[in-house]
């Protein structure tokens, strides 16, 4: 028996043995029922997810980066989460980085063999100058992808923090991580297609990690994304609504505050809540490490 055959994510689900003969609505309800099990599986890993968040927050305070590394679906999920941090939380592009086996081409087309090359991960991380203050989050549904394992081994050799996210218990990937997050999603509706339940689980975990890290990094006030980058019409409108909601002012006043704050929602909010001009509001935010709630208490 091959090593893959022993993995839960590669097992066959007997209840879907007639998948190819199911009427469309029954097929979709079967998939939906299977997907419903994913949040519960993720919930069981929350203590480990919390440990990863604390580790990453500490690294960011020391100037370190958060790096997602993976191959195939897992790699694409990591790159997606990294890409969305800049517009959502106003991070610099280098703060949260996605690395996928095979490079940018692999985002839209499979790069055969890349996931089996552990040394490729070493070269990819060396190319972006991995540092001890960084944290590498390796994603692999199977928990045994050589590229992901190679990334964690190299990260440990550099002294970086390491987090593993997999969807099988007792995953090999976990052995190479400071924090091992295992989400046992079990057999897929379509045997071995880990872009389904396993992919959903990894996406949920990435959502939780990045959002919690940014909340703990002062990127959120209440439940408002006050550090968003207003780079398009929708986000500019959202920034205006955020300032209005956070301060209780009308839309016209919120717009004037944003103009005076050079479009920065945090600065605009602190200006209004403390009666400060933009320069003092920025100083208050600097002294509060970017946390709005602390800035307005000074």
N, C-alpha and C positions, 0 to 999 in steps of 0.2 A: 504494500500500500504506500502511495506517495505521501510526502509530508503535507501536501495541500489537502489531501482527502481527509485528514484528521481535523481540519479546521471547521468550526461551526459555520463560518460564513460561506464555506464551500459545500456544506451538506444540502441534501435534497429535502424539501418540505413535502411530505406525502399528500397534504391537503390540496396541493396545487398541481398534482400529477396530470390533471386534465385541463391545464391552463389553455392549451391550444384549441380546445373545443368549447370553451366557455363563451356564452353570449357576452357582448361587450359590457353591459351593465353589471353582470355578475363578476366579470374579470376586474372591473374597476372597484367594486365593493370589496372584493377579496384583497386587492392591493391596499385599499384604504384601511381595512381591518388590520392588516399586517403593520402598516405605518403607525397605527394607534399605539402599538407596543413600544415604540421608540422613546417617547418622553419618559415613560416609567423606567426604562433601562438607563437613560441619562440621569434621572433623579438619584439612582443608586450610587452614582459616581460623584455627586456634588462635593463631598468632603475632599476628594482628590482634585477636583476642579478648583475648589477654593484654595488649596495648597499651591496650585500652579499660579493662580492669580496673585497671591501674596508674594510668590517668588519673582514674578515678572514686575510687579509694582516696585519692589525693592531694587531690582536691576535698573528700572527706568530712572529711579531717583539718583542712581549712581552714574547716569548717562548712558546706560546700555540700551540695546535695541531688542525688539521682539521679532523673531524670525520664524515663519512657518516654512517647513520643508516637507516635500512629499512627491509622489509620482502618480500619474494618472488622475483619477477622480479625486483622490486625497490631496494631491498637489494643487489641483485646480481650486478646490475648496479653500485651501490655505491662501492662495494668491488672491482669490476673491475677497476674503476677509481683510487681508492686508490692504488691498486697493481701496476698500470702502472706509478705512479709518481716516484718511486725509480729509475727504469732504465732510464726513460726519463729525469728526472730533478736532479738526484743524491741526492734525499732526503733520510734521514734515515728512516727505516721501521716504526718507531714510530711517524713520523711527520704527515703522512696522513694515517688514519686508517679506515678500513671498518668493520662495525659491522652488521651482519645479524641475524635475528630471527632464532633460531635453530642451530646457529653455523656453522662451516665449512661443516657439512653434508648437510645443506640446499643449498649449492652452486650447488650440483649435484642431489639432491633428495629432494622433498618437505617434510618439517617437519610439519605435520598437527597440527593445533592449535597454533603454535608458534606466528603467527601474531596477534592473539586475546589476547595475554597475555601482558598487559601493565607493569606488575611487572617484567616480564622477561627482559624487556628493562632496567629497573632500576638496576637489578642485573648485567646485561652485562656491563653497563657503570660504575657501581661501581667497577667491577672486573678489569677494566683498569684504575681505579683511575681518573675519570673525574675531571677536575680542572676548576677554574674560568676563566683562560686564554684560555681555549679551545673553539672551536666553533663546535656545533653539527648541521649537515645538515641532516634533516630527509626527506626521500623520501617516498611518498605514492601516487600512481596514483589516488586512490579514494579520498584521502585527509581525510580519517576517520579511518585508520588502528590503532587499539589500541596500538600495539607495537611502532609505530612511534610517536604517541601522548604521550605515556608514556615516551619515550626518551626525548622529548622536555620538558615535565613537570619536569622531574628529572634534566635536564640541567639547567633550570631556577632556580630550588631550590638550585643548586650548585653555580649559578652565571655565568655559561657559556653563550657564545653567542649562539643564536638559529636561524636557517634558515629552512624554510619549502619549499619543492618542491612538488607540486601536479598538477593534470590535470583536476580539476573541479573548477569552480568559487565558491567563498564564502565557501571554504573548512574549515572543523573543524580544521584541522591541522594548518591552517594559524593563528588561534586564539592564538596559543601557541608559536609563533615565533616572534623574533625581525624583521626579514625580511621574508616576505611571497612571494614566487614565484609561481604564478598560471598560468599554460599553458593549456588553454581550447581546448583540442584536439577533443572533441566531441565523438559521437558514433564510435565504431570500425567496420571495415569491417566484422569481426567475432564477433558478439555481446558479449561484456564483456571481450574480450581478450586483456587486457591492456599491454600485451607484444608487441603489434603492435604499433599504433601511440603514445600511452602514453609512452611506453617504449622508443621509438625513441626520443621523446621530452625530457625525463629525461636524456637520454644519451647525447643529444646535450647540455643540460644545465650543466651537470657535466663536459663535455669536456671544455666548456667555462669557468666555474668557476676555475677548476684546472689549466688550461693553463694561464688564466689571472692572477691568484694568483702567479704563478711561474714567470711569466714575471715581475710582480711588486715586486718580491722578489729577483731579480738579477740572475735568473736562465737562462736568455736568453740574447744574444748579437745580435742585429739586429733581424733576424728571425731564429737564430741558437741556438740549444739546447746545450749550451756550458757546462752545468753541468751534461750531461748524464753520466751514469755509463757504461763504455765499457766492459761489462761482457761476450760478445760473439764475434765471428768473424765479424758479420755484424756491431755491434756497435763499435768495434775497427776500422773498416774501416770508419764508419761514423765520428768518432772522428778525424781521420786523415784528412778527407775531410773538416770537420768543421774548423780545424786549418788552412788548406791551403786556404780556402775561406775567412776566417776572416782576414788573414794577407797578402794574395797575394803571398805566397811562394809556391814552388813546393812540390810534394809529399815526396821526400826524405828529404827535410828540415823540413817539417811538422812532419815527423816521428822522426827525431832527436830532435826536440823541445819537442814532447810528451815524448820521453825517458827521457830527462833531467827534465821534469816536473812530472815524476812518473805517466804518463798517464793522468794527469789532463789537460783537454782542456783549461780551463780558464787560468791556470798558463802559459801554453805554448803560448797562444795568447798574454798575457800581456808581457811575456818575449820578444817576437818578436817586438811588437809595441812600447815598451819602451826601448829596448836595455838592459834589466835587466837580471840578473841571476835568477834562480828559487826562491831562498830565498827572494830576493827583490820583485819579482813579487807576491809572496804570501803575503808579507807585504803590498804591494800596494792594493791588493784585500781585505785584512782584513780592512784596513783603509777606503776602499770604500764600506764596508758592502757587498762585494761580487759582486758588479756591475762592469763588465768589462769596460764599457764606462767611468765610473767615475775613475776607476783605471788608465787608460791610459792618463787621463787628468791631473793627479797630477804632 
